[in-house]
Amino acid sequence: MPDDLPRRAPLIPNRHYPGRVDAAETARRCAETMYARDKVAQDLSMRVTEIAPGRASLRMTVGDTMVNGHDIAHGGYVFLLADSAFAYACNTHDSVTVAASADIVFVAPARAGDVLEATAVERTRYGRSGIYDVTVRRVPDGAVIAEFRGGGRSRDQRVLDDPAPTRD
């Protein structure tokens, strides 16, 4: 994960629950663990710019190879950025969570060279399900490029205990 992500103090036990770790620190550690394994985010030079429990922001620059025949960013790349922010946000609670649903509305085009930032916010979690809204904006003018809503489903597995994926 890029070194410019804000760091917190070393693991701090939660005073209300002895032996538990601070939620913000858990979120940061989960993001670091995911980014270390996230070859797509690394390949597209995505950067995690914010991480907190139930919240994540990622940035990506639209490259020349990401534009379609209309000379605008291909919607698949915009979706991928939004989906990645969604993934980081819903995994901040140290429970492996995968997408169960996702919808996107493209509001305005992005072009080669544009810096996009997707900010995901947890709207609700109930049992093993959660709903997250993601807004993709152009930086620095803040123009909304897309709105995304994702539904997540938690598995019986911890992000921080999850062994690195292996190939059979």
Backbone bond lengths (Angstrom), bond angles and torsions (degrees), N, CA, C in turn:
res aa  C-N    CA-C-N  psi(-1)  N-CA   C-N-CA  omega(-1)  CA-C   N-CA-C  phi
1 M - - - 1.437 - - 1.514 107.70 -
2 P 1.317 118.45 143.36 1.456 119.80 -177.94 1.522 111.87 -56.52
3 D 1.325 114.82 146.84 1.457 120.37 -178.00 1.517 113.17 -71.85
4 D 1.346 118.66 -13.81 1.456 119.65 -176.66 1.531 113.35 -82.53
5 L 1.343 118.19 0.04 1.459 120.60 175.85 1.520 108.26 -69.04
6 P 1.329 117.52 131.10 1.461 119.29 -179.01 1.524 111.48 -54.91
7 R 1.306 115.58 134.92 1.467 122.05 -179.35 1.513 110.09 -99.49
8 R 1.281 115.42 150.93 1.454 121.99 174.91 1.527 107.44 -111.64
9 A 1.301 115.06 171.59 1.462 120.35 177.31 1.524 109.25 -63.30
10 P 1.335 117.92 162.86 1.466 120.14 176.33 1.530 110.75 -55.24
11 L 1.308 116.29 167.43 1.460 121.55 -176.43 1.521 112.06 -42.94
12 I 1.323 114.89 125.15 1.459 121.29 -178.23 1.522 107.69 -117.11
13 P 1.319 118.33 117.80 1.461 118.81 178.12 1.527 110.63 -60.84
14 N 1.302 116.07 142.88 1.453 121.27 176.79 1.522 107.83 -77.45
15 R 1.325 117.32 122.87 1.470 120.70 -174.30 1.528 112.58 -66.56
16 H 1.320 117.49 -22.34 1.465 120.34 -179.93 1.527 112.19 -82.17
17 Y 1.331 115.95 -24.55 1.459 121.27 -178.56 1.526 108.17 -134.32
18 P 1.315 117.62 90.33 1.472 119.96 -178.28 1.528 111.37 -52.15
19 G 1.302 115.12 137.79 1.455 120.61 179.37 1.515 113.66 89.67
20 R 1.333 117.67 -13.91 1.459 120.48 178.14 1.523 109.74 -91.46
21 V 1.289 114.93 155.91 1.454 121.44 -177.50 1.527 109.43 -100.58
22 D 1.312 115.94 149.77 1.455 122.86 176.18 1.538 110.14 -51.99
23 A 1.337 117.75 136.08 1.467 122.21 -175.92 1.526 112.38 -62.48
24 A 1.323 117.56 -38.50 1.468 120.17 179.31 1.525 110.76 -65.67
25 E 1.312 116.42 -38.86 1.466 120.60 178.30 1.526 110.46 -67.93
26 T 1.320 116.95 -39.57 1.464 120.48 176.83 1.523 110.01 -61.21
27 A 1.333 117.14 -44.68 1.465 121.05 179.40 1.524 110.85 -59.20
28 R 1.326 116.94 -44.35 1.462 121.20 -179.94 1.529 111.10 -62.94
29 R 1.322 116.75 -44.70 1.463 120.84 -179.87 1.531 111.23 -65.15
30 C 1.328 116.88 -38.72 1.472 120.15 177.66 1.530 110.19 -62.73
31 A 1.340 116.91 -43.21 1.467 120.57 179.32 1.525 110.90 -63.16
32 E 1.319 117.14 -42.36 1.467 120.34 178.08 1.531 111.26 -61.59
33 T 1.327 115.99 -43.15 1.463 120.94 179.83 1.523 110.67 -63.30
34 M 1.332 116.10 -46.06 1.461 119.46 179.96 1.527 111.43 -64.13
35 Y 1.337 116.85 -45.80 1.467 119.84 -176.85 1.530 111.26 -61.55
36 A 1.320 116.69 -36.87 1.469 120.41 179.66 1.527 111.39 -60.40
37 R 1.329 117.51 -26.21 1.469 122.34 -178.22 1.525 112.93 -104.85
38 D 1.325 117.13 -7.54 1.466 122.55 -172.83 1.528 110.74 -87.58
39 K 1.312 115.48 85.88 1.466 120.80 -177.20 1.524 112.19 -66.16
40 V 1.323 118.12 -31.68 1.464 121.12 178.73 1.525 109.90 -65.46
41 A 1.324 117.48 -50.57 1.471 121.08 179.57 1.524 110.63 -59.79
42 Q 1.316 116.23 -41.59 1.466 119.80 179.62 1.530 110.95 -66.22
43 D 1.332 117.04 -43.99 1.460 121.31 -177.98 1.524 111.83 -63.90
44 L 1.333 117.32 -34.14 1.466 121.51 -179.70 1.531 111.89 -93.14
45 S 1.332 116.43 8.60 1.478 122.65 178.97 1.525 112.78 56.59
46 M 1.332 116.65 35.85 1.466 119.85 173.86 1.522 108.19 -69.19
47 R 1.325 115.30 146.58 1.463 120.62 176.92 1.520 108.86 -125.20
48 V 1.306 116.54 135.77 1.463 121.60 173.15 1.524 106.25 -80.42
49 T 1.333 116.84 117.97 1.465 120.41 -177.46 1.520 112.87 -103.80
50 E 1.323 116.31 -19.14 1.468 120.34 177.49 1.518 108.25 -151.66
51 I 1.326 115.40 141.34 1.467 119.73 174.64 1.517 107.64 -147.41
52 A 1.313 116.33 134.22 1.461 123.76 177.82 1.521 105.95 -157.71
53 P 1.320 118.46 164.71 1.462 118.88 179.11 1.537 111.39 -54.76
54 G 1.334 116.16 120.23 1.459 121.49 178.73 1.512 114.93 74.92
55 R 1.312 117.83 13.93 1.467 121.25 -176.32 1.527 110.09 -146.72
56 A 1.352 115.56 141.34 1.462 120.39 175.98 1.519 109.60 -156.12
57 S 1.327 115.75 145.23 1.462 122.14 172.92 1.517 108.40 -128.33
58 L 1.335 115.39 135.33 1.461 122.16 177.30 1.518 108.80 -129.49
59 R 1.339 116.23 145.57 1.465 122.19 177.18 1.514 110.45 -117.92
60 M 1.341 113.40 149.22 1.459 120.75 177.79 1.525 107.89 -151.37
61 T 1.317 116.52 140.70 1.462 121.46 174.35 1.524 108.50 -94.73
62 V 1.332 116.16 132.07 1.465 121.09 178.21 1.526 107.79 -72.81
63 G 1.321 115.91 115.61 1.462 121.51 -179.48 1.518 111.97 -86.21
64 D 1.323 115.71 165.16 1.469 121.13 179.68 1.522 112.57 -58.88
65 T 1.326 117.21 -30.34 1.467 120.52 -178.80 1.527 112.41 -84.87
66 M 1.333 117.41 3.28 1.467 121.52 -179.13 1.529 112.30 -102.20
67 V 1.331 118.12 4.64 1.462 120.26 -178.78 1.528 109.98 -98.78
68 N 1.329 114.42 151.04 1.467 120.58 -177.70 1.532 111.01 -97.92
69 G 1.316 116.72 -167.19 1.457 122.65 -178.37 1.515 114.46 -67.45
70 H 1.317 117.91 -11.41 1.470 122.02 176.80 1.526 111.21 -97.37
71 D 1.329 116.39 6.01 1.464 123.51 -179.92 1.532 112.39 63.68
72 I 1.339 115.21 32.50 1.467 121.06 173.69 1.531 108.04 -126.84
73 A 1.320 115.69 162.30 1.469 119.69 -179.39 1.525 110.04 -57.85
74 H 1.314 116.19 132.05 1.464 121.35 176.29 1.525 108.02 -62.87
75 G 1.316 116.86 134.23 1.463 121.71 -178.54 1.513 113.88 -57.96
76 G 1.324 116.94 -27.94 1.461 120.37 178.83 1.517 112.36 -62.51
77 Y 1.329 117.22 -35.65 1.467 120.24 178.49 1.526 111.25 -72.58
78 V 1.326 116.41 -37.86 1.471 120.02 177.16 1.528 108.94 -64.88
79 F 1.333 116.68 -43.49 1.463 121.19 176.94 1.524 110.38 -60.53
80 L 1.332 116.84 -44.43 1.460 121.66 -178.60 1.534 111.05 -59.42
81 L 1.338 117.42 -42.25 1.467 120.76 178.20 1.525 110.43 -63.99
82 A 1.333 117.25 -45.95 1.467 121.00 179.25 1.526 111.00 -62.94
83 D 1.320 116.46 -43.58 1.459 121.48 179.74 1.526 111.29 -63.69
84 S 1.314 116.89 -36.08 1.467 120.39 178.27 1.523 111.08 -67.22
85 A 1.335 117.43 -43.60 1.471 120.07 177.22 1.526 109.81 -61.32
86 F 1.323 116.77 -42.02 1.464 122.79 176.13 1.527 110.25 -57.15
87 A 1.329 117.06 -46.62 1.468 121.25 -179.20 1.522 111.63 -61.40
88 Y 1.326 116.75 -44.73 1.467 119.44 -179.39 1.526 110.76 -66.04
89 A 1.337 117.82 -40.23 1.470 120.69 -179.75 1.525 111.74 -65.30
90 C 1.324 117.70 -45.07 1.467 118.90 -174.89 1.521 113.19 -77.65
91 N 1.322 117.69 -9.68 1.467 120.55 176.54 1.524 113.20 -101.49
92 T 1.334 117.97 8.03 1.472 121.16 -178.55 1.519 113.39 -72.48
93 H 1.314 117.72 -12.60 1.470 121.32 -177.24 1.531 112.21 -93.56
94 D 1.330 116.81 10.38 1.465 123.36 179.78 1.524 112.74 63.14
95 S 1.321 115.43 35.68 1.454 121.57 172.50 1.526 106.11 -128.91
96 V 1.336 117.44 120.01 1.462 120.21 -178.60 1.524 108.06 -58.47
97 T 1.329 115.18 119.85 1.458 121.82 -176.81 1.519 108.86 -127.70
98 V 1.322 115.96 133.76 1.461 122.03 -179.44 1.522 109.17 -120.10
99 A 1.318 116.01 161.08 1.460 121.11 -179.86 1.524 110.39 -70.98
100 A 1.321 115.25 134.74 1.459 121.86 173.06 1.529 109.72 -108.03
101 S 1.341 115.89 -24.82 1.461 121.00 178.61 1.520 109.01 -159.61
102 A 1.323 115.46 158.03 1.462 120.29 176.73 1.522 109.40 -161.64
103 D 1.325 115.13 138.06 1.463 122.54 176.18 1.515 108.00 -134.15
104 I 1.329 116.18 148.38 1.462 119.92 178.34 1.521 109.62 -139.08
105 V 1.323 115.24 145.06 1.458 122.66 172.77 1.523 106.19 -121.03
106 F 1.326 116.55 121.29 1.456 121.17 177.80 1.523 107.67 -86.63
107 V 1.318 116.46 121.57 1.465 122.16 -173.55 1.525 111.74 -98.11
108 A 1.324 117.14 -42.83 1.464 122.16 -177.84 1.526 108.42 -147.14
109 P 1.326 117.44 155.62 1.462 119.37 179.94 1.527 112.30 -78.76
110 A 1.314 114.83 153.44 1.465 122.07 169.69 1.521 106.15 -114.93
111 R 1.317 116.18 156.94 1.459 120.71 -176.79 1.524 110.97 -126.71
112 A 1.314 115.98 165.43 1.467 120.81 177.45 1.525 109.06 -54.00
113 G 1.320 115.22 134.63 1.464 121.30 -179.14 1.510 114.10 94.21
114 D 1.340 117.58 -17.86 1.468 120.02 178.59 1.525 110.05 -67.61
115 V 1.319 115.63 140.36 1.463 121.72 172.43 1.518 106.35 -96.88
116 L 1.322 116.50 124.02 1.463 121.99 -179.68 1.518 109.34 -111.60
117 E 1.326 115.27 142.76 1.465 120.52 175.26 1.521 108.42 -127.34
118 A 1.318 115.64 126.61 1.467 122.42 177.20 1.520 107.89 -105.81
119 T 1.330 115.82 125.23 1.464 121.25 178.72 1.517 108.69 -116.10
120 A 1.331 115.35 119.18 1.463 122.35 -179.00 1.521 109.39 -103.65
121 V 1.332 115.47 136.10 1.462 121.89 -179.49 1.527 108.93 -131.31
122 E 1.316 115.12 129.87 1.466 120.92 176.92 1.525 108.98 -70.03
123 R 1.328 116.57 128.05 1.464 120.89 177.60 1.520 110.99 -97.05
124 T 1.322 116.25 -39.10 1.464 119.84 178.18 1.520 109.73 -161.85
125 R 1.320 114.58 150.16 1.471 121.70 170.87 1.514 106.21 -133.64
126 Y 1.321 115.48 133.76 1.451 120.76 178.16 1.515 107.40 -144.35
127 G 1.328 116.06 118.07 1.465 119.25 -177.01 1.513 109.58 61.14
128 R 1.325 116.14 -123.37 1.468 120.70 -179.02 1.523 112.77 -97.86
129 S 1.332 117.79 5.82 1.464 121.44 -176.55 1.523 111.54 -111.88
130 G 1.322 115.55 152.22 1.457 120.82 177.10 1.516 110.45 -151.12
131 I 1.336 115.48 155.54 1.462 121.92 177.19 1.523 107.74 -123.38
132 Y 1.337 115.51 134.38 1.464 122.53 -176.46 1.523 109.98 -132.12
133 D 1.328 116.20 135.40 1.458 121.88 174.56 1.521 108.75 -105.90
134 V 1.325 115.02 139.28 1.463 121.29 -178.85 1.526 108.42 -129.46
135 T 1.321 115.68 129.84 1.460 121.45 173.47 1.524 108.02 -111.44
136 V 1.327 115.75 128.39 1.465 121.39 175.88 1.524 106.83 -102.91
137 R 1.343 115.50 122.31 1.465 121.87 -179.42 1.521 110.40 -122.68
138 R 1.325 113.97 154.46 1.463 119.94 171.86 1.528 107.21 -86.01
139 V 1.335 115.91 137.32 1.458 122.03 178.79 1.530 106.62 -103.50
140 P 1.303 121.37 136.17 1.459 127.86 8.13 1.519 114.69 -99.62
141 D 1.347 119.73 -2.80 1.473 119.24 -173.07 1.526 113.97 -76.01
142 G 1.330 118.16 -13.95 1.460 121.14 175.89 1.519 114.96 78.34
143 A 1.328 117.78 8.96 1.465 120.33 179.30 1.526 109.69 -61.08
144 V 1.330 115.89 133.16 1.462 120.66 179.44 1.528 108.61 -76.21
145 I 1.323 115.21 126.04 1.463 122.47 179.21 1.525 110.58 -98.91
146 A 1.339 117.06 -38.38 1.468 120.70 -178.44 1.523 110.55 -159.08
147 E 1.329 114.78 155.43 1.470 123.17 172.70 1.524 107.03 -122.48
148 F 1.317 115.42 133.89 1.466 122.72 -173.30 1.523 107.89 -131.39
149 R 1.318 116.57 141.69 1.467 121.04 171.77 1.517 107.95 -128.30
150 G 1.334 114.67 128.45 1.455 120.00 -179.57 1.509 111.90 -123.38
151 G 1.305 115.31 144.17 1.460 121.72 174.00 1.514 108.76 -110.48
152 G 1.317 116.40 128.65 1.459 120.88 -178.42 1.514 111.96 -111.43
153 R 1.313 114.94 154.94 1.466 121.80 177.96 1.519 107.80 -133.13
154 S 1.331 116.28 121.62 1.466 121.67 -178.79 1.513 111.06 -80.07
155 R 1.326 114.53 145.90 1.458 121.78 175.94 1.525 107.94 -106.10
156 D 1.293 116.84 168.43 1.471 121.52 178.96 1.523 109.90 -83.74
157 Q 1.316 115.40 64.47 1.456 120.92 -176.74 1.527 107.99 -155.66
158 R 1.316 116.95 145.16 1.466 122.67 178.38 1.528 110.07 -95.54
159 V 1.327 116.61 140.32 1.465 121.38 176.88 1.522 110.00 -61.53
160 L 1.330 116.42 -45.42 1.461 120.52 -174.98 1.521 113.06 -75.50
161 D 1.338 117.83 -15.68 1.466 121.39 176.29 1.519 111.77 -98.38
162 D 1.328 116.06 -11.74 1.457 122.22 -174.57 1.525 110.23 -64.21
163 P 1.335 117.81 117.45 1.462 118.75 178.43 1.526 110.29 -67.78
164 A 1.304 115.65 155.25 1.462 119.94 177.79 1.522 108.82 -57.94
165 P 1.333 116.89 139.23 1.462 119.49 179.97 1.525 111.13 -60.03
166 T 1.307 115.09 143.86 1.465 120.26 177.68 1.514 108.74 -123.58
167 R 1.315 115.80 156.97 1.465 120.53 176.49 1.514 108.30 -99.11
168 D 1.306 115.79 137.70 1.473 120.29 177.61 1.500 111.12 -82.00
